[in-house]
């Protein structure tokens, strides 16, 4: 089964040049880990099952906010 939330996170990371983030499986949430431009570790917990049809877009928005805060996205 494909997780649309995980796909959205990986696509947003690929847009800024992070092509091989670490994906750590968990219980209900999958963690995606990467390093920002300063080399500091970052992580984001992705829901395993979206609770709402808007969840994939909300996850993308959250990722863009994190990437902007790190200076990886304008």
N, C-alpha and C positions, 0 to 999 in steps of 0.2 A: 504494500500500500504506500502510495506517495504522499508525503506530508507537504501541503502547499505552503505552510508557514516556514518550514525549513528551506524549501526551495526559494522563497522570497528573501530570506536572510542570506543565503549563499549568493543569490544574484546581486543583492546590494553590495556585498563584500567584493564580488568580482568586478563590479563597476569601478571600485576605487583601487583595484590592483591586488587585492588579497585573494589569491586563487586556491590556496590550500589550507583553509582553517582546520583546526582540530575539532572533530565531532565526537563528543563523549556521551554515550547513551546513558540514560538514567531511568528512573521509574516512570513518572508521568511526563517529565520534561527532558528534552535533549539539550545538552549544553554545547554551544558553539564557542570556541576559544580562538583568539588571534592576537597579534601584537599590533599596537597602533604605530604611528610614524616615529614616535620617540622610543619605541621598543617596550613600552609598558604593556603588560598582559591585560587583555579585555575578555569578557565573556558575556554571553546572552543566553538566557534559558528560553527555549522554543517550546511552546505547548505541543504535546503529542497529538492531541485531537482538538481541533478548533471548536470553540463553543458557539460560534456565531459565524454567519457568512461574511462578516466584515473583518474577522480576525486576521486573515492573511494580509490585508491592506494595513491594518493597525500595526502588525509586526514590522512590515516594511517601513512605516512611518517612524516607529521607535528606533529601528536600525539607522535610518538616515539622521535622526537626532543624535544618536551616539557618535556616528561618524563625523557629523558637523562639530560636535563638542571636542573631538580629537583632532580637528583640523584636516581630516582626510577627505572632506566633502565641502563644497562651497554652498 
